Amino acid sequence: MSNIFLKRVYDPYDEADGSRILVDRLWPRGISKENARLTVWLKDVAPSPELRKWFCHKPKLFAEFRERYLEELHTSEPQIQAVKQIFELAEKDRVTLLYGAKDPVYNHAVVLLEELQRLTQTNKK
């Protein structure tokens, strides 16, 4: 979907962000709710606490983390509903998925964005 983007929650707010969705299960340290300027906080779309703790942002575990997280996104009803909510917002406006991780490559939000893009392509067929 060309109107879903990714951004660290610590990056400056921009009006062009559209709907700002925090996709972390935990609130990011050092940022106030006012400064985050969220449209919605979708905790349920984030990896399960067990998976998050297992991964611990270790790049060498990312490939397996990705598989496990995708499995959750496909089978966990709360996560499925959260993905639907993202698509509903994206139908109306640009959406920016916000995450708190320091690493812009090895984090769950990257996997989530890829899955949203894959689902968009699948639905177009």
VOKE-704671 format. One record per residue (C-alpha): residue number from 1; x, y, z; residue in three letters. Coordinates in nm, 2 decimals, padded with zeros to 4 digits. Each point is the difference from the previous one (the first is absolute). Last residue first. Layout:
# VOKE-704671
lumpa k NUM | X X | Y Y | Z Z | r ALA
...
END
This chain:
# VOKE-704671
lumpa k 125 | X -00.50 | Y -00.98 | Z -00.77 | r LYS
lumpa k 124 | X -00.02 | Y 00.33 | Z 00.19 | r LYS
lumpa k 123 | X -00.06 | Y -00.18 | Z 00.33 | r ASN
lumpa k 122 | X 00.33 | Y -00.18 | Z -00.02 | r THR
lumpa k 121 | X 00.19 | Y 00.32 | Z -00.07 | r GLN
lumpa k 120 | X -00.16 | Y 00.17 | Z 00.30 | r THR
lumpa k 119 | X 00.08 | Y -00.31 | Z 00.22 | r LEU
lumpa k 118 | X 00.36 | Y 00.01 | Z -00.11 | r ARG
lumpa k 117 | X 00.03 | Y 00.38 | Z 00.08 | r GLN
lumpa k 116 | X -00.16 | Y -00.06 | Z 00.35 | r LEU
lumpa k 115 | X 00.24 | Y -00.29 | Z 00.05 | r GLU
lumpa k 114 | X 00.30 | Y 00.21 | Z -00.09 | r GLU
lumpa k 113 | X -00.12 | Y 00.28 | Z 00.23 | r LEU
lumpa k 112 | X -00.04 | Y -00.25 | Z 00.29 | r LEU
lumpa k 111 | X 00.35 | Y -00.15 | Z -00.06 | r VAL
lumpa k 110 | X 00.16 | Y 00.35 | Z 00.01 | r VAL
lumpa k 109 | X -00.21 | Y 00.08 | Z 00.31 | r ALA
lumpa k 108 | X 00.14 | Y -00.31 | Z 00.17 | r HIS
lumpa k 107 | X 00.35 | Y 00.12 | Z 00.01 | r ASN
lumpa k 106 | X 00.33 | Y -00.07 | Z -00.16 | r TYR
lumpa k 105 | X 00.04 | Y 00.27 | Z -00.26 | r VAL
lumpa k 104 | X -00.06 | Y 00.34 | Z 00.17 | r PRO
lumpa k 103 | X 00.19 | Y -00.11 | Z 00.32 | r ASP
lumpa k 102 | X -00.08 | Y 00.23 | Z 00.29 | r LYS
lumpa k 101 | X -00.34 | Y -00.15 | Z 00.06 | r ALA
lumpa k 100 | X -00.29 | Y 00.24 | Z 00.09 | r GLY
lumpa k 99 | X -00.25 | Y -00.07 | Z -00.28 | r TYR
lumpa k 98 | X -00.24 | Y 00.22 | Z -00.19 | r LEU
lumpa k 97 | X -00.21 | Y -00.11 | Z -00.30 | r LEU
lumpa k 96 | X -00.09 | Y 00.30 | Z -00.21 | r THR
lumpa k 95 | X -00.33 | Y -00.01 | Z -00.18 | r VAL
lumpa k 94 | X -00.11 | Y 00.21 | Z -00.29 | r ARG
lumpa k 93 | X -00.38 | Y 00.05 | Z 00.00 | r ASP
lumpa k 92 | X -00.34 | Y -00.16 | Z -00.04 | r LYS
lumpa k 91 | X 00.08 | Y -00.35 | Z -00.13 | r GLU
lumpa k 90 | X 00.31 | Y 00.00 | Z 00.22 | r ALA
lumpa k 89 | X -00.21 | Y 00.03 | Z 00.31 | r LEU
lumpa k 88 | X -00.20 | Y -00.31 | Z -00.09 | r GLU
lumpa k 87 | X 00.32 | Y -00.19 | Z -00.10 | r PHE
lumpa k 86 | X 00.15 | Y 00.08 | Z 00.35 | r ILE
lumpa k 85 | X -00.32 | Y -00.12 | Z 00.16 | r GLN
lumpa k 84 | X 00.01 | Y -00.33 | Z -00.20 | r LYS
lumpa k 83 | X 00.35 | Y -00.05 | Z 00.13 | r VAL
lumpa k 82 | X -00.12 | Y 00.05 | Z 00.36 | r ALA
lumpa k 81 | X -00.27 | Y -00.26 | Z -00.06 | r GLN
lumpa k 80 | X 00.25 | Y -00.26 | Z -00.12 | r ILE
lumpa k 79 | X 00.22 | Y 00.08 | Z 00.30 | r GLN
lumpa k 78 | X -00.29 | Y -00.05 | Z 00.25 | r PRO
lumpa k 77 | X -00.10 | Y -00.32 | Z -00.18 | r GLU
lumpa k 76 | X 00.35 | Y -00.16 | Z 00.01 | r SER
lumpa k 75 | X 00.06 | Y -00.23 | Z -00.30 | r THR
lumpa k 74 | X 00.14 | Y 00.19 | Z -00.29 | r HIS
lumpa k 73 | X 00.18 | Y 00.28 | Z 00.19 | r LEU
lumpa k 72 | X 00.13 | Y -00.26 | Z 00.25 | r GLU
lumpa k 71 | X 00.15 | Y -00.21 | Z -00.28 | r GLU
lumpa k 70 | X 00.15 | Y 00.32 | Z -00.15 | r LEU
lumpa k 69 | X 00.16 | Y 00.07 | Z 00.34 | r TYR
lumpa k 68 | X 00.15 | Y -00.35 | Z 00.01 | r ARG
lumpa k 67 | X 00.14 | Y 00.02 | Z -00.35 | r GLU
lumpa k 66 | X 00.15 | Y 00.34 | Z 00.06 | r ARG
lumpa k 65 | X 00.15 | Y -00.10 | Z 00.33 | r PHE
lumpa k 64 | X 00.17 | Y -00.29 | Z -00.18 | r GLU
lumpa k 63 | X 00.16 | Y 00.23 | Z -00.25 | r ALA
lumpa k 62 | X 00.07 | Y 00.26 | Z 00.27 | r PHE
lumpa k 61 | X 00.19 | Y -00.22 | Z 00.24 | r LEU
lumpa k 60 | X 00.35 | Y 00.10 | Z -00.11 | r LYS
lumpa k 59 | X -00.12 | Y 00.37 | Z 00.01 | r PRO
lumpa k 58 | X -00.06 | Y -00.02 | Z 00.37 | r LYS
lumpa k 57 | X -00.29 | Y 00.24 | Z 00.09 | r HIS
lumpa k 56 | X -00.09 | Y -00.19 | Z 00.32 | r CYS
lumpa k 55 | X -00.15 | Y -00.28 | Z -00.22 | r PHE
lumpa k 54 | X -00.11 | Y -00.22 | Z 00.30 | r TRP
lumpa k 53 | X -00.14 | Y 00.30 | Z 00.19 | r LYS
lumpa k 52 | X -00.21 | Y 00.11 | Z -00.30 | r ARG
lumpa k 51 | X -00.12 | Y -00.35 | Z -00.07 | r LEU
lumpa k 50 | X -00.11 | Y -00.05 | Z 00.36 | r GLU
lumpa k 49 | X -00.17 | Y 00.34 | Z 00.01 | r PRO
lumpa k 48 | X -00.19 | Y -00.08 | Z -00.31 | r SER
lumpa k 47 | X 00.10 | Y 00.19 | Z -00.31 | r PRO
lumpa k 46 | X -00.17 | Y 00.34 | Z -00.06 | r ALA
lumpa k 45 | X -00.34 | Y 00.03 | Z -00.17 | r VAL
lumpa k 44 | X -00.18 | Y -00.02 | Z 00.33 | r ASP
lumpa k 43 | X 00.16 | Y 00.31 | Z 00.14 | r LYS
lumpa k 42 | X -00.17 | Y 00.22 | Z -00.27 | r LEU
lumpa k 41 | X 00.04 | Y 00.35 | Z 00.14 | r TRP
lumpa k 40 | X -00.22 | Y 00.23 | Z -00.20 | r VAL
lumpa k 39 | X 00.01 | Y 00.35 | Z -00.16 | r THR
lumpa k 38 | X 00.32 | Y 00.07 | Z 00.19 | r LEU
lumpa k 37 | X 00.15 | Y 00.34 | Z 00.06 | r ARG
lumpa k 36 | X 00.32 | Y -00.15 | Z 00.15 | r ALA
lumpa k 35 | X 00.07 | Y 00.34 | Z 00.16 | r ASN
lumpa k 34 | X -00.32 | Y -00.01 | Z 00.20 | r GLU
lumpa k 33 | X 00.04 | Y -00.36 | Z 00.11 | r LYS
lumpa k 32 | X 00.34 | Y 00.10 | Z 00.14 | r SER
lumpa k 31 | X 00.32 | Y -00.16 | Z -00.13 | r ILE
lumpa k 30 | X 00.29 | Y -00.11 | Z 00.22 | r GLY
lumpa k 29 | X -00.05 | Y -00.37 | Z -00.03 | r ARG
lumpa k 28 | X -00.23 | Y -00.15 | Z -00.27 | r PRO
lumpa k 27 | X -00.33 | Y -00.14 | Z 00.14 | r TRP
lumpa k 26 | X 00.01 | Y -00.38 | Z -00.02 | r LEU
lumpa k 25 | X -00.20 | Y -00.21 | Z -00.25 | r ARG
lumpa k 24 | X 00.14 | Y 00.19 | Z -00.30 | r ASP
lumpa k 23 | X -00.19 | Y 00.09 | Z -00.31 | r VAL
lumpa k 22 | X -00.06 | Y 00.37 | Z 00.07 | r LEU
lumpa k 21 | X -00.23 | Y 00.12 | Z -00.28 | r ILE
lumpa k 20 | X 00.02 | Y 00.35 | Z -00.13 | r ARG
lumpa k 19 | X -00.28 | Y 00.08 | Z -00.25 | r SER
lumpa k 18 | X 00.14 | Y 00.25 | Z -00.25 | r GLY
lumpa k 17 | X 00.38 | Y 00.03 | Z 00.02 | r ASP
lumpa k 16 | X -00.01 | Y 00.31 | Z -00.23 | r ALA
lumpa k 15 | X -00.07 | Y 00.22 | Z 00.30 | r GLU
lumpa k 14 | X 00.35 | Y -00.09 | Z 00.12 | r ASP
lumpa k 13 | X 00.10 | Y -00.10 | Z 00.35 | r TYR
lumpa k 12 | X 00.37 | Y -00.03 | Z 00.07 | r PRO
lumpa k 11 | X 00.16 | Y -00.34 | Z 00.02 | r ASP
lumpa k 10 | X -00.02 | Y -00.16 | Z 00.34 | r TYR
lumpa k 9 | X -00.30 | Y -00.22 | Z -00.11 | r VAL
lumpa k 8 | X 00.23 | Y -00.15 | Z -00.26 | r ARG
lumpa k 7 | X -00.16 | Y 00.00 | Z -00.34 | r LYS
lumpa k 6 | X -00.16 | Y -00.24 | Z -00.24 | r LEU
lumpa k 5 | X -00.24 | Y 00.08 | Z -00.29 | r PHE
lumpa k 4 | X -00.34 | Y -00.12 | Z -00.12 | r ILE
lumpa k 3 | X -00.15 | Y 00.20 | Z -00.30 | r ASN
lumpa k 2 | X 00.15 | Y -00.21 | Z -00.28 | r SER
lumpa k 1 | X -00.16 | Y -00.32 | Z 00.11 | r MET
END
